[in-house]
Amino acid sequence: MSLVETVLVFVVIPGAIYGLVALLTLRERASKTPRYRPGQDWDYPPVWWTANPAGTQQPAPVQEGSAQHARTAWGGARGSW
């Protein structure tokens, strides 16, 4: 392989690929999209997301004077799993 072929394969082709990616990411259209800045009005409805939709329901209230206590979780800092 000659020196010219080596430079072409290991310098020019990777440089062209990096240049193409740089031009695609720095094009003017991408920089003109409207962006939210702190302090601006938020004109969109709130979106609440949860990984467990069933877990968002409130537990039934425990009646006063009931000897039965609802325990929803085990463990904690004590490590009594």
Residue pairs with C-beta under 8 A, 6 or more apart in sequence:
1 9
36 42
50 56
59 70
59 72
60 70
62 68
62 69
62 70
74 80
74 81
75 81
